C-alpha cells in the first residue's frame, strides 16, 4: 500500500488508503487485536482526486496493474478498478468522494493525512453503511480505541467534521447514530476485548453520538426529520465486480 502512495507522491498526485487496511495502518496499538477477530483482506481501497486519474493510472500500470477502463467509464469517472494478475491483488480507487449508502465528500481532504484518509472519513466510511457487518463494527471499535475524539486532524477523530456533515444530511445522521448504538451493544459482547477496552469503546461511541445529535440542524434537516423512517434514507450499494 505504501509503495503505491509513495509512487503517486513521486508523480505529484495524492492517493490515500481507506477500508479495513487503512484502519489497520492507522491503529498500530489496537491492531494487535486483529488476529483474535480472524480478519481477512480481499481488496485494497484507495481515494484520489478525479483530476489526477490519468496520472494515477499511469503510475499503477507502471507498477504492473491493469486498468479496467470499463469501470471508469460506467461510473462516469467516479471509480476505477486495477488488477495485478500475477500477485492477484485487486485495487478499488474512488475519486473525489466515498459513495456507498451515503456520500462522503473528499475534496481537499487527502492532504490532511498519509498514507490513509483522515480519521474522521475513515470512521465515516465504516459507520455510513446501513446494513453494517461485523468487520465494520470491529474496525469502528479499533478506531475508537486507538484515537480520541477531538477537533482537527492531528491524530484525533474530528468530531466537528462528522457532526457538520451529519447536520447537512438527515439520512447520514440516521445511519451514523443507528450504527453507533449497534457499536455500544456489540462491543459489550466481544470476548476479544477486556473490560477497559469495552468501556472505552462504549464511552467513545456514546460521546460521538451525543456530539452528532447536539450539532444545530438547519430547517431542511428538520423537515426531513418529520418524515423519519417512513421513506428510505440511503442508497443501495451495488457491487461493481
mmCIF file of the C-alpha atoms, coordinates in Angstrom:
data_MODEL
# 
_entry.id   MODEL 
# 
loop_
_atom_site.group_PDB 
_atom_site.id 
_atom_site.type_symbol 
_atom_site.label_atom_id 
_atom_site.label_alt_id 
_atom_site.label_comp_id 
_atom_site.label_asym_id 
_atom_site.label_entity_id 
_atom_site.label_seq_id 
_atom_site.pdbx_PDB_ins_code 
_atom_site.Cartn_x 
_atom_site.Cartn_y 
_atom_site.Cartn_z 
_atom_site.occupancy 
_atom_site.B_iso_or_equiv 
_atom_site.pdbx_formal_charge 
_atom_site.auth_seq_id 
_atom_site.auth_comp_id 
_atom_site.auth_asym_id 
_atom_site.auth_atom_id 
_atom_site.pdbx_PDB_model_num 
ATOM 1   C CA . UNK A 1 1   ? 0.000   0.000   0.000   1.00 0.00 ? 1   UNK A CA 1 
ATOM 2   C CA . UNK A 1 2   ? 2.682   2.481   0.978   1.00 0.00 ? 2   UNK A CA 1 
ATOM 3   C CA . UNK A 1 3   ? 4.569   1.631   -2.222  1.00 0.00 ? 3   UNK A CA 1 
ATOM 4   C CA . UNK A 1 4   ? 1.596   2.897   -4.217  1.00 0.00 ? 4   UNK A CA 1 
ATOM 5   C CA . UNK A 1 5   ? 1.239   6.020   -2.075  1.00 0.00 ? 5   UNK A CA 1 
ATOM 6   C CA . UNK A 1 6   ? 4.977   6.739   -2.433  1.00 0.00 ? 6   UNK A CA 1 
ATOM 7   C CA . UNK A 1 7   ? 4.914   6.220   -6.208  1.00 0.00 ? 7   UNK A CA 1 
ATOM 8   C CA . UNK A 1 8   ? 1.912   8.515   -6.563  1.00 0.00 ? 8   UNK A CA 1 
ATOM 9   C CA . UNK A 1 9   ? 3.600   11.162  -4.414  1.00 0.00 ? 9   UNK A CA 1 
ATOM 10  C CA . UNK A 1 10  ? 6.655   10.984  -6.664  1.00 0.00 ? 10  UNK A CA 1 
ATOM 11  C CA . UNK A 1 11  ? 4.363   11.615  -9.650  1.00 0.00 ? 11  UNK A CA 1 
ATOM 12  C CA . UNK A 1 12  ? 2.805   14.608  -7.939  1.00 0.00 ? 12  UNK A CA 1 
ATOM 13  C CA . UNK A 1 13  ? -0.605  13.105  -7.130  1.00 0.00 ? 13  UNK A CA 1 
ATOM 14  C CA . UNK A 1 14  ? -2.278  12.212  -3.843  1.00 0.00 ? 14  UNK A CA 1 
ATOM 15  C CA . UNK A 1 15  ? -3.759  8.773   -3.243  1.00 0.00 ? 15  UNK A CA 1 
ATOM 16  C CA . UNK A 1 16  ? -4.754  7.521   0.181   1.00 0.00 ? 16  UNK A CA 1 
ATOM 17  C CA . UNK A 1 17  ? -5.726  4.163   1.676   1.00 0.00 ? 17  UNK A CA 1 
ATOM 18  C CA . UNK A 1 18  ? -9.131  3.517   3.216   1.00 0.00 ? 18  UNK A CA 1 
ATOM 19  C CA . UNK A 1 19  ? -11.104 0.430   4.242   1.00 0.00 ? 19  UNK A CA 1 
ATOM 20  C CA . UNK A 1 20  ? -10.017 -2.206  6.722   1.00 0.00 ? 20  UNK A CA 1 
ATOM 21  C CA . UNK A 1 21  ? -6.381  -1.985  5.641   1.00 0.00 ? 21  UNK A CA 1 
ATOM 22  C CA . UNK A 1 22  ? -6.477  1.752   6.273   1.00 0.00 ? 22  UNK A CA 1 
ATOM 23  C CA . UNK A 1 23  ? -7.796  1.069   9.776   1.00 0.00 ? 23  UNK A CA 1 
ATOM 24  C CA . UNK A 1 24  ? -5.020  -1.451  10.439  1.00 0.00 ? 24  UNK A CA 1 
ATOM 25  C CA . UNK A 1 25  ? -2.401  1.055   9.243   1.00 0.00 ? 25  UNK A CA 1 
ATOM 26  C CA . UNK A 1 26  ? -3.776  3.817   11.455  1.00 0.00 ? 26  UNK A CA 1 
ATOM 27  C CA . UNK A 1 27  ? -4.391  1.723   14.574  1.00 0.00 ? 27  UNK A CA 1 
ATOM 28  C CA . UNK A 1 28  ? -0.964  0.414   15.474  1.00 0.00 ? 28  UNK A CA 1 
ATOM 29  C CA . UNK A 1 29  ? -1.873  -0.250  19.120  1.00 0.00 ? 29  UNK A CA 1 
ATOM 30  C CA . UNK A 1 30  ? -5.348  -1.713  18.655  1.00 0.00 ? 30  UNK A CA 1 
ATOM 31  C CA . UNK A 1 31  ? -4.210  -3.699  15.599  1.00 0.00 ? 31  UNK A CA 1 
ATOM 32  C CA . UNK A 1 32  ? -2.800  -6.350  17.934  1.00 0.00 ? 32  UNK A CA 1 
ATOM 33  C CA . UNK A 1 33  ? -6.428  -7.408  18.422  1.00 0.00 ? 33  UNK A CA 1 
ATOM 34  C CA . UNK A 1 34  ? -6.949  -8.190  14.737  1.00 0.00 ? 34  UNK A CA 1 
ATOM 35  C CA . UNK A 1 35  ? -5.711  -11.825 14.800  1.00 0.00 ? 35  UNK A CA 1 
ATOM 36  C CA . UNK A 1 36  ? -8.240  -12.637 17.517  1.00 0.00 ? 36  UNK A CA 1 
ATOM 37  C CA . UNK A 1 37  ? -11.051 -11.411 15.240  1.00 0.00 ? 37  UNK A CA 1 
ATOM 38  C CA . UNK A 1 38  ? -9.754  -13.645 12.406  1.00 0.00 ? 38  UNK A CA 1 
ATOM 39  C CA . UNK A 1 39  ? -9.873  -10.847 9.860   1.00 0.00 ? 39  UNK A CA 1 
ATOM 40  C CA . UNK A 1 40  ? -9.088  -11.403 6.164   1.00 0.00 ? 40  UNK A CA 1 
ATOM 41  C CA . UNK A 1 41  ? -8.460  -8.817  3.459   1.00 0.00 ? 41  UNK A CA 1 
ATOM 42  C CA . UNK A 1 42  ? -9.640  -9.250  -0.124  1.00 0.00 ? 42  UNK A CA 1 
ATOM 43  C CA . UNK A 1 43  ? -9.135  -5.863  -1.798  1.00 0.00 ? 43  UNK A CA 1 
ATOM 44  C CA . UNK A 1 44  ? -7.203  -2.654  -1.234  1.00 0.00 ? 44  UNK A CA 1 
ATOM 45  C CA . UNK A 1 45  ? -9.259  0.541   -1.394  1.00 0.00 ? 45  UNK A CA 1 
ATOM 46  C CA . UNK A 1 46  ? -7.917  3.991   -2.244  1.00 0.00 ? 46  UNK A CA 1 
ATOM 47  C CA . UNK A 1 47  ? -9.203  7.520   -2.730  1.00 0.00 ? 47  UNK A CA 1 
ATOM 48  C CA . UNK A 1 48  ? -7.749  10.018  -5.197  1.00 0.00 ? 48  UNK A CA 1 
ATOM 49  C CA . UNK A 1 49  ? -8.844  13.183  -6.966  1.00 0.00 ? 49  UNK A CA 1 
ATOM 50  C CA . UNK A 1 50  ? -10.533 12.725  -10.314 1.00 0.00 ? 50  UNK A CA 1 
ATOM 51  C CA . UNK A 1 51  ? -8.280  15.379  -11.846 1.00 0.00 ? 51  UNK A CA 1 
ATOM 52  C CA . UNK A 1 52  ? -5.355  13.014  -11.160 1.00 0.00 ? 52  UNK A CA 1 
ATOM 53  C CA . UNK A 1 53  ? -6.973  9.856   -12.554 1.00 0.00 ? 53  UNK A CA 1 
ATOM 54  C CA . UNK A 1 54  ? -4.918  9.787   -15.756 1.00 0.00 ? 54  UNK A CA 1 
ATOM 55  C CA . UNK A 1 55  ? -1.603  10.248  -13.962 1.00 0.00 ? 55  UNK A CA 1 
ATOM 56  C CA . UNK A 1 56  ? -2.565  7.724   -11.294 1.00 0.00 ? 56  UNK A CA 1 
ATOM 57  C CA . UNK A 1 57  ? -3.482  5.179   -13.957 1.00 0.00 ? 57  UNK A CA 1 
ATOM 58  C CA . UNK A 1 58  ? -0.012  5.625   -15.420 1.00 0.00 ? 58  UNK A CA 1 
ATOM 59  C CA . UNK A 1 59  ? 1.577   5.145   -12.006 1.00 0.00 ? 59  UNK A CA 1 
ATOM 60  C CA . UNK A 1 60  ? -0.352  1.949   -11.331 1.00 0.00 ? 60  UNK A CA 1 
ATOM 61  C CA . UNK A 1 61  ? 0.172   0.431   -14.768 1.00 0.00 ? 61  UNK A CA 1 
ATOM 62  C CA . UNK A 1 62  ? 3.867   1.169   -14.299 1.00 0.00 ? 62  UNK A CA 1 
ATOM 63  C CA . UNK A 1 63  ? 3.709   -0.924  -11.120 1.00 0.00 ? 63  UNK A CA 1 
ATOM 64  C CA . UNK A 1 64  ? 2.182   -3.849  -13.009 1.00 0.00 ? 64  UNK A CA 1 
ATOM 65  C CA . UNK A 1 65  ? -1.545  -3.219  -12.577 1.00 0.00 ? 65  UNK A CA 1 
ATOM 66  C CA . UNK A 1 66  ? -4.123  -3.407  -15.345 1.00 0.00 ? 66  UNK A CA 1 
ATOM 67  C CA . UNK A 1 67  ? -6.715  -0.643  -15.576 1.00 0.00 ? 67  UNK A CA 1 
ATOM 68  C CA . UNK A 1 68  ? -10.297 -1.808  -16.178 1.00 0.00 ? 68  UNK A CA 1 
ATOM 69  C CA . UNK A 1 69  ? -11.419 1.237   -18.180 1.00 0.00 ? 69  UNK A CA 1 
ATOM 70  C CA . UNK A 1 70  ? -14.982 -0.033  -18.460 1.00 0.00 ? 70  UNK A CA 1 
ATOM 71  C CA . UNK A 1 71  ? -15.490 0.580   -14.732 1.00 0.00 ? 71  UNK A CA 1 
ATOM 72  C CA . UNK A 1 72  ? -14.229 4.155   -15.025 1.00 0.00 ? 72  UNK A CA 1 
ATOM 73  C CA . UNK A 1 73  ? -16.496 4.851   -17.996 1.00 0.00 ? 73  UNK A CA 1 
ATOM 74  C CA . UNK A 1 74  ? -19.551 3.149   -16.490 1.00 0.00 ? 74  UNK A CA 1 
ATOM 75  C CA . UNK A 1 75  ? -19.148 5.078   -13.229 1.00 0.00 ? 75  UNK A CA 1 
ATOM 76  C CA . UNK A 1 76  ? -18.764 8.364   -15.140 1.00 0.00 ? 76  UNK A CA 1 
ATOM 77  C CA . UNK A 1 77  ? -15.328 8.902   -13.687 1.00 0.00 ? 77  UNK A CA 1 
ATOM 78  C CA . UNK A 1 78  ? -16.273 8.191   -10.084 1.00 0.00 ? 78  UNK A CA 1 
ATOM 79  C CA . UNK A 1 79  ? -14.322 4.951   -9.699  1.00 0.00 ? 79  UNK A CA 1 
ATOM 80  C CA . UNK A 1 80  ? -11.566 2.783   -11.151 1.00 0.00 ? 80  UNK A CA 1 
ATOM 81  C CA . UNK A 1 81  ? -10.512 -0.812  -10.685 1.00 0.00 ? 81  UNK A CA 1 
ATOM 82  C CA . UNK A 1 82  ? -6.981  -2.099  -11.178 1.00 0.00 ? 82  UNK A CA 1 
ATOM 83  C CA . UNK A 1 83  ? -5.766  -5.695  -11.024 1.00 0.00 ? 83  UNK A CA 1 
ATOM 84  C CA . UNK A 1 84  ? -2.350  -7.272  -10.714 1.00 0.00 ? 84  UNK A CA 1 
ATOM 85  C CA . UNK A 1 85  ? -2.892  -10.685 -12.360 1.00 0.00 ? 85  UNK A CA 1 
ATOM 86  C CA . UNK A 1 86  ? 0.432   -12.088 -11.168 1.00 0.00 ? 86  UNK A CA 1 
ATOM 87  C CA . UNK A 1 87  ? 0.030   -11.258 -7.484  1.00 0.00 ? 87  UNK A CA 1 
ATOM 88  C CA . UNK A 1 88  ? -3.782  -11.421 -7.616  1.00 0.00 ? 88  UNK A CA 1 
ATOM 89  C CA . UNK A 1 89  ? -4.151  -8.025  -5.988  1.00 0.00 ? 89  UNK A CA 1 
ATOM 90  C CA . UNK A 1 90  ? -7.318  -6.027  -6.618  1.00 0.00 ? 90  UNK A CA 1 
ATOM 91  C CA . UNK A 1 91  ? -7.346  -2.230  -6.213  1.00 0.00 ? 91  UNK A CA 1 
ATOM 92  C CA . UNK A 1 92  ? -10.515 -0.153  -5.964  1.00 0.00 ? 92  UNK A CA 1 
ATOM 93  C CA . UNK A 1 93  ? -9.992  3.601   -6.425  1.00 0.00 ? 93  UNK A CA 1 
ATOM 94  C CA . UNK A 1 94  ? -12.697 6.160   -5.609  1.00 0.00 ? 94  UNK A CA 1 
ATOM 95  C CA . UNK A 1 95  ? -12.465 9.699   -6.926  1.00 0.00 ? 95  UNK A CA 1 
ATOM 96  C CA . UNK A 1 96  ? -13.399 12.884  -5.033  1.00 0.00 ? 96  UNK A CA 1 
ATOM 97  C CA . UNK A 1 97  ? -15.885 11.186  -2.723  1.00 0.00 ? 97  UNK A CA 1 
ATOM 98  C CA . UNK A 1 98  ? -16.824 7.957   -0.992  1.00 0.00 ? 98  UNK A CA 1 
ATOM 99  C CA . UNK A 1 99  ? -20.169 6.919   -2.386  1.00 0.00 ? 99  UNK A CA 1 
ATOM 100 C CA . UNK A 1 100 ? -21.743 3.942   -0.675  1.00 0.00 ? 100 UNK A CA 1 
ATOM 101 C CA . UNK A 1 101 ? -25.021 4.220   1.258   1.00 0.00 ? 101 UNK A CA 1 
ATOM 102 C CA . UNK A 1 102 ? -24.250 7.942   1.593   1.00 0.00 ? 102 UNK A CA 1 
ATOM 103 C CA . UNK A 1 103 ? -21.850 10.412  0.009   1.00 0.00 ? 103 UNK A CA 1 
ATOM 104 C CA . UNK A 1 104 ? -18.765 11.468  1.971   1.00 0.00 ? 104 UNK A CA 1 
ATOM 105 C CA . UNK A 1 105 ? -17.001 14.337  0.151   1.00 0.00 ? 105 UNK A CA 1 
ATOM 106 C CA . UNK A 1 106 ? -13.209 14.075  -0.035  1.00 0.00 ? 106 UNK A CA 1 
ATOM 107 C CA . UNK A 1 107 ? -12.364 17.296  -1.861  1.00 0.00 ? 107 UNK A CA 1 
ATOM 108 C CA . UNK A 1 108 ? -9.388  18.918  -0.157  1.00 0.00 ? 108 UNK A CA 1 
ATOM 109 C CA . UNK A 1 109 ? -9.115  16.131  2.420   1.00 0.00 ? 109 UNK A CA 1 
ATOM 110 C CA . UNK A 1 110 ? -6.381  13.893  1.020   1.00 0.00 ? 110 UNK A CA 1 
ATOM 111 C CA . UNK A 1 111 ? -3.643  16.270  2.117   1.00 0.00 ? 111 UNK A CA 1 
ATOM 112 C CA . UNK A 1 112 ? -4.723  16.054  5.766   1.00 0.00 ? 112 UNK A CA 1 
ATOM 113 C CA . UNK A 1 113 ? -3.228  12.614  6.443   1.00 0.00 ? 113 UNK A CA 1 
ATOM 114 C CA . UNK A 1 114 ? -0.939  9.978   4.974   1.00 0.00 ? 114 UNK A CA 1 
ATOM 115 C CA . UNK A 1 115 ? -0.916  7.114   3.951   1.00 0.00 ? 115 UNK A CA 1 
ATOM 116 C CA . UNK A 1 116 ? -4.600  6.809   4.880   1.00 0.00 ? 116 UNK A CA 1 
ATOM 117 C CA . UNK A 1 117 ? -7.516  9.174   4.532   1.00 0.00 ? 117 UNK A CA 1 
ATOM 118 C CA . UNK A 1 118 ? -8.150  11.304  7.648   1.00 0.00 ? 118 UNK A CA 1 
ATOM 119 C CA . UNK A 1 119 ? -9.544  9.548   10.711  1.00 0.00 ? 119 UNK A CA 1 
ATOM 120 C CA . UNK A 1 120 ? -12.945 11.271  10.507  1.00 0.00 ? 120 UNK A CA 1 
ATOM 121 C CA . UNK A 1 121 ? -13.516 9.972   6.985   1.00 0.00 ? 121 UNK A CA 1 
ATOM 122 C CA . UNK A 1 122 ? -12.037 6.587   7.839   1.00 0.00 ? 122 UNK A CA 1 
ATOM 123 C CA . UNK A 1 123 ? -14.607 6.242   10.614  1.00 0.00 ? 123 UNK A CA 1 
ATOM 124 C CA . UNK A 1 124 ? -17.402 7.595   8.403   1.00 0.00 ? 124 UNK A CA 1 
ATOM 125 C CA . UNK A 1 125 ? -16.566 5.048   5.715   1.00 0.00 ? 125 UNK A CA 1 
ATOM 126 C CA . UNK A 1 126 ? -17.475 2.340   8.222   1.00 0.00 ? 126 UNK A CA 1 
ATOM 127 C CA . UNK A 1 127 ? -20.424 3.902   10.018  1.00 0.00 ? 127 UNK A CA 1 
ATOM 128 C CA . UNK A 1 128 ? -22.254 5.095   6.884   1.00 0.00 ? 128 UNK A CA 1 
ATOM 129 C CA . UNK A 1 129 ? -23.116 1.513   5.851   1.00 0.00 ? 129 UNK A CA 1 
ATOM 130 C CA . UNK A 1 130 ? -26.798 0.895   6.610   1.00 0.00 ? 130 UNK A CA 1 
ATOM 131 C CA . UNK A 1 131 ? -26.524 -2.891  6.724   1.00 0.00 ? 131 UNK A CA 1 
ATOM 132 C CA . UNK A 1 132 ? -23.302 -2.743  8.677   1.00 0.00 ? 132 UNK A CA 1 
ATOM 133 C CA . UNK A 1 133 ? -21.479 -6.045  9.092   1.00 0.00 ? 133 UNK A CA 1 
ATOM 134 C CA . UNK A 1 134 ? -19.274 -7.341  11.865  1.00 0.00 ? 134 UNK A CA 1 
ATOM 135 C CA . UNK A 1 135 ? -15.967 -6.401  10.256  1.00 0.00 ? 135 UNK A CA 1 
ATOM 136 C CA . UNK A 1 136 ? -17.069 -2.775  10.015  1.00 0.00 ? 136 UNK A CA 1 
ATOM 137 C CA . UNK A 1 137 ? -18.201 -2.830  13.654  1.00 0.00 ? 137 UNK A CA 1 
ATOM 138 C CA . UNK A 1 138 ? -14.796 -4.230  14.633  1.00 0.00 ? 138 UNK A CA 1 
ATOM 139 C CA . UNK A 1 139 ? -12.972 -1.592  12.562  1.00 0.00 ? 139 UNK A CA 1 
ATOM 140 C CA . UNK A 1 140 ? -15.059 1.112   14.231  1.00 0.00 ? 140 UNK A CA 1 
ATOM 141 C CA . UNK A 1 141 ? -14.139 -0.212  17.661  1.00 0.00 ? 141 UNK A CA 1 
ATOM 142 C CA . UNK A 1 142 ? -10.433 -0.297  16.748  1.00 0.00 ? 142 UNK A CA 1 
ATOM 143 C CA . UNK A 1 143 ? -10.576 3.330   15.602  1.00 0.00 ? 143 UNK A CA 1 
ATOM 144 C CA . UNK A 1 144 ? -12.353 4.418   18.772  1.00 0.00 ? 144 UNK A CA 1 
ATOM 145 C CA . UNK A 1 145 ? -9.876  2.525   20.969  1.00 0.00 ? 145 UNK A CA 1 
ATOM 146 C CA . UNK A 1 146 ? -6.780  3.943   19.294  1.00 0.00 ? 146 UNK A CA 1 
ATOM 147 C CA . UNK A 1 147 ? -7.837  7.561   18.780  1.00 0.00 ? 147 UNK A CA 1 
ATOM 148 C CA . UNK A 1 148 ? -9.533  10.123  20.978  1.00 0.00 ? 148 UNK A CA 1 
ATOM 149 C CA . UNK A 1 149 ? -12.387 12.323  19.845  1.00 0.00 ? 149 UNK A CA 1 
ATOM 150 C CA . UNK A 1 150 ? -11.336 15.906  19.177  1.00 0.00 ? 150 UNK A CA 1 
ATOM 151 C CA . UNK A 1 151 ? -11.051 18.661  16.598  1.00 0.00 ? 151 UNK A CA 1 
ATOM 152 C CA . UNK A 1 152 ? -8.779  18.820  13.577  1.00 0.00 ? 152 UNK A CA 1 
ATOM 153 C CA . UNK A 1 153 ? -6.726  16.042  12.048  1.00 0.00 ? 153 UNK A CA 1 
ATOM 154 C CA . UNK A 1 154 ? -3.776  15.756  14.457  1.00 0.00 ? 154 UNK A CA 1 
ATOM 155 C CA . UNK A 1 155 ? -4.245  12.023  15.086  1.00 0.00 ? 155 UNK A CA 1 
ATOM 156 C CA . UNK A 1 156 ? -7.695  12.532  16.613  1.00 0.00 ? 156 UNK A CA 1 
ATOM 157 C CA . UNK A 1 157 ? -11.146 11.780  15.220  1.00 0.00 ? 157 UNK A CA 1 
ATOM 158 C CA . UNK A 1 158 ? -12.512 15.159  14.140  1.00 0.00 ? 158 UNK A CA 1 
ATOM 159 C CA . UNK A 1 159 ? -15.978 15.100  15.685  1.00 0.00 ? 159 UNK A CA 1 
ATOM 160 C CA . UNK A 1 160 ? -16.725 18.607  14.433  1.00 0.00 ? 160 UNK A CA 1 
ATOM 161 C CA . UNK A 1 161 ? -16.418 17.469  10.824  1.00 0.00 ? 161 UNK A CA 1 
ATOM 162 C CA . UNK A 1 162 ? -18.532 14.365  11.427  1.00 0.00 ? 162 UNK A CA 1 
ATOM 163 C CA . UNK A 1 163 ? -21.207 16.390  13.200  1.00 0.00 ? 163 UNK A CA 1 
ATOM 164 C CA . UNK A 1 164 ? -21.216 19.061  10.482  1.00 0.00 ? 164 UNK A CA 1 
ATOM 165 C CA . UNK A 1 165 ? -21.679 16.509  7.696   1.00 0.00 ? 165 UNK A CA 1 
ATOM 166 C CA . UNK A 1 166 ? -24.487 14.848  9.663   1.00 0.00 ? 166 UNK A CA 1 
ATOM 167 C CA . UNK A 1 167 ? -26.239 18.183  10.068  1.00 0.00 ? 167 UNK A CA 1 
ATOM 168 C CA . UNK A 1 168 ? -26.436 18.654  6.301   1.00 0.00 ? 168 UNK A CA 1 
ATOM 169 C CA . UNK A 1 169 ? -27.763 15.154  5.570   1.00 0.00 ? 169 UNK A CA 1 
ATOM 170 C CA . UNK A 1 170 ? -30.553 13.651  7.675   1.00 0.00 ? 170 UNK A CA 1 
ATOM 171 C CA . UNK A 1 171 ? -30.004 10.221  6.134   1.00 0.00 ? 171 UNK A CA 1 
ATOM 172 C CA . UNK A 1 172 ? -26.333 10.219  7.073   1.00 0.00 ? 172 UNK A CA 1 
ATOM 173 C CA . UNK A 1 173 ? -27.254 11.285  10.604  1.00 0.00 ? 173 UNK A CA 1 
ATOM 174 C CA . UNK A 1 174 ? -29.801 8.493   10.842  1.00 0.00 ? 174 UNK A CA 1 
ATOM 175 C CA . UNK A 1 175 ? -27.352 5.822   9.715   1.00 0.00 ? 175 UNK A CA 1 
ATOM 176 C CA . UNK A 1 176 ? -24.452 7.049   11.867  1.00 0.00 ? 176 UNK A CA 1 
ATOM 177 C CA . UNK A 1 177 ? -26.473 7.272   15.071  1.00 0.00 ? 177 UNK A CA 1 
ATOM 178 C CA . UNK A 1 178 ? -28.142 3.943   14.403  1.00 0.00 ? 178 UNK A CA 1 
ATOM 179 C CA . UNK A 1 179 ? -24.779 2.251   13.901  1.00 0.00 ? 179 UNK A CA 1 
ATOM 180 C CA . UNK A 1 180 ? -23.188 3.902   16.931  1.00 0.00 ? 180 UNK A CA 1 
ATOM 181 C CA . UNK A 1 181 ? -25.965 2.359   19.015  1.00 0.00 ? 181 UNK A CA 1 
ATOM 182 C CA . UNK A 1 182 ? -25.069 -1.015  17.484  1.00 0.00 ? 182 UNK A CA 1 
ATOM 183 C CA . UNK A 1 183 ? -21.410 -0.474  18.368  1.00 0.00 ? 183 UNK A CA 1 
ATOM 184 C CA . UNK A 1 184 ? -22.359 0.140   22.002  1.00 0.00 ? 184 UNK A CA 1 
ATOM 185 C CA . UNK A 1 185 ? -24.458 -3.021  22.081  1.00 0.00 ? 185 UNK A CA 1 
ATOM 186 C CA . UNK A 1 186 ? -21.995 -5.301  20.309  1.00 0.00 ? 186 UNK A CA 1 
ATOM 187 C CA . UNK A 1 187 ? -18.818 -4.040  21.999  1.00 0.00 ? 187 UNK A CA 1 
ATOM 188 C CA . UNK A 1 188 ? -20.136 -5.364  25.297  1.00 0.00 ? 188 UNK A CA 1 
ATOM 189 C CA . UNK A 1 189 ? -20.234 -8.902  23.929  1.00 0.00 ? 189 UNK A CA 1 
ATOM 190 C CA . UNK A 1 190 ? -16.816 -9.290  22.301  1.00 0.00 ? 190 UNK A CA 1 
ATOM 191 C CA . UNK A 1 191 ? -14.654 -11.684 24.356  1.00 0.00 ? 191 UNK A CA 1 
ATOM 192 C CA . UNK A 1 192 ? -11.613 -10.350 22.475  1.00 0.00 ? 192 UNK A CA 1 
ATOM 193 C CA . UNK A 1 193 ? -11.932 -7.086  24.426  1.00 0.00 ? 193 UNK A CA 1 
ATOM 194 C CA . UNK A 1 194 ? -11.107 -6.688  28.087  1.00 0.00 ? 194 UNK A CA 1 
ATOM 195 C CA . UNK A 1 195 ? -13.276 -4.670  30.479  1.00 0.00 ? 195 UNK A CA 1 
ATOM 196 C CA . UNK A 1 196 ? -11.272 -1.487  29.989  1.00 0.00 ? 196 UNK A CA 1 
ATOM 197 C CA . UNK A 1 197 ? -11.471 -1.723  26.207  1.00 0.00 ? 197 UNK A CA 1 
ATOM 198 C CA . UNK A 1 198 ? -15.206 -2.435  26.261  1.00 0.00 ? 198 UNK A CA 1 
ATOM 199 C CA . UNK A 1 199 ? -15.805 0.562   28.496  1.00 0.00 ? 199 UNK A CA 1 
ATOM 200 C CA . UNK A 1 200 ? -13.588 2.805   26.379  1.00 0.00 ? 200 UNK A CA 1 
ATOM 201 C CA . UNK A 1 201 ? -15.268 1.842   23.092  1.00 0.00 ? 201 UNK A CA 1 
ATOM 202 C CA . UNK A 1 202 ? -18.728 2.231   24.616  1.00 0.00 ? 202 UNK A CA 1 
ATOM 203 C CA . UNK A 1 203 ? -17.913 5.651   26.059  1.00 0.00 ? 203 UNK A CA 1 
ATOM 204 C CA . UNK A 1 204 ? -16.413 6.914   22.784  1.00 0.00 ? 204 UNK A CA 1 
ATOM 205 C CA . UNK A 1 205 ? -19.361 5.717   20.684  1.00 0.00 ? 205 UNK A CA 1 
ATOM 206 C CA . UNK A 1 206 ? -21.827 7.272   23.131  1.00 0.00 ? 206 UNK A CA 1 
ATOM 207 C CA . UNK A 1 207 ? -19.908 10.567  23.230  1.00 0.00 ? 207 UNK A CA 1 
ATOM 208 C CA . UNK A 1 208 ? -19.737 10.715  19.442  1.00 0.00 ? 208 UNK A CA 1 
ATOM 209 C CA . UNK A 1 209 ? -23.479 10.131  19.108  1.00 0.00 ? 209 UNK A CA 1 
ATOM 210 C CA . UNK A 1 210 ? -24.142 12.844  21.697  1.00 0.00 ? 210 UNK A CA 1 
ATOM 211 C CA . UNK A 1 211 ? -21.959 15.303  19.771  1.00 0.00 ? 211 UNK A CA 1 
ATOM 212 C CA . UNK A 1 212 ? -23.651 14.470  16.451  1.00 0.00 ? 212 UNK A CA 1 
ATOM 213 C CA . UNK A 1 213 ? -27.102 14.922  17.999  1.00 0.00 ? 213 UNK A CA 1 
ATOM 214 C CA . UNK A 1 214 ? -26.094 18.246  19.592  1.00 0.00 ? 214 UNK A CA 1 
ATOM 215 C CA . UNK A 1 215 ? -24.994 19.860  16.313  1.00 0.00 ? 215 UNK A CA 1 
ATOM 216 C CA . UNK A 1 216 ? -27.506 22.562  15.268  1.00 0.00 ? 216 UNK A CA 1 
ATOM 217 C CA . UNK A 1 217 ? -29.647 21.342  12.381  1.00 0.00 ? 217 UNK A CA 1 
ATOM 218 C CA . UNK A 1 218 ? -30.941 23.555  9.534   1.00 0.00 ? 218 UNK A CA 1 
ATOM 219 C CA . UNK A 1 219 ? -34.583 23.783  8.516   1.00 0.00 ? 219 UNK A CA 1 
ATOM 220 C CA . UNK A 1 220 ? -34.171 21.297  5.620   1.00 0.00 ? 220 UNK A CA 1 
ATOM 221 C CA . UNK A 1 221 ? -32.826 18.700  8.066   1.00 0.00 ? 221 UNK A CA 1 
ATOM 222 C CA . UNK A 1 222 ? -35.691 19.272  10.477  1.00 0.00 ? 222 UNK A CA 1 
ATOM 223 C CA . UNK A 1 223 ? -38.248 18.971  7.690   1.00 0.00 ? 223 UNK A CA 1 
ATOM 224 C CA . UNK A 1 224 ? -36.750 15.640  6.632   1.00 0.00 ? 224 UNK A CA 1 
ATOM 225 C CA . UNK A 1 225 ? -36.764 14.531  10.249  1.00 0.00 ? 225 UNK A CA 1 
ATOM 226 C CA . UNK A 1 226 ? -40.557 14.837  10.280  1.00 0.00 ? 226 UNK A CA 1 
ATOM 227 C CA . UNK A 1 227 ? -40.741 12.106  7.632   1.00 0.00 ? 227 UNK A CA 1 
ATOM 228 C CA . UNK A 1 228 ? -38.288 9.920   9.519   1.00 0.00 ? 228 UNK A CA 1 
ATOM 229 C CA . UNK A 1 229 ? -38.026 6.243   8.617   1.00 0.00 ? 229 UNK A CA 1 
ATOM 230 C CA . UNK A 1 230 ? -41.202 6.273   6.543   1.00 0.00 ? 230 UNK A CA 1 
ATOM 231 C CA . UNK A 1 231 ? -39.039 6.988   3.489   1.00 0.00 ? 231 UNK A CA 1 
ATOM 232 C CA . UNK A 1 232 ? -35.774 5.228   2.618   1.00 0.00 ? 232 UNK A CA 1 
ATOM 233 C CA . UNK A 1 233 ? -32.855 7.438   3.540   1.00 0.00 ? 233 UNK A CA 1 
ATOM 234 C CA . UNK A 1 234 ? -29.948 5.584   1.922   1.00 0.00 ? 234 UNK A CA 1 
ATOM 235 C CA . UNK A 1 235 ? -28.716 4.396   -1.471  1.00 0.00 ? 235 UNK A CA 1 
ATOM 236 C CA . UNK A 1 236 ? -28.397 0.685   -2.062  1.00 0.00 ? 236 UNK A CA 1 
ATOM 237 C CA . UNK A 1 237 ? -24.783 -0.350  -2.590  1.00 0.00 ? 237 UNK A CA 1 
ATOM 238 C CA . UNK A 1 238 ? -24.113 -2.294  -5.777  1.00 0.00 ? 238 UNK A CA 1 
ATOM 239 C CA . UNK A 1 239 ? -21.048 -4.424  -6.360  1.00 0.00 ? 239 UNK A CA 1 
ATOM 240 C CA . UNK A 1 240 ? -19.053 -3.254  -9.366  1.00 0.00 ? 240 UNK A CA 1 
ATOM 241 C CA . UNK A 1 241 ? -17.279 -6.571  -9.836  1.00 0.00 ? 241 UNK A CA 1 
# 
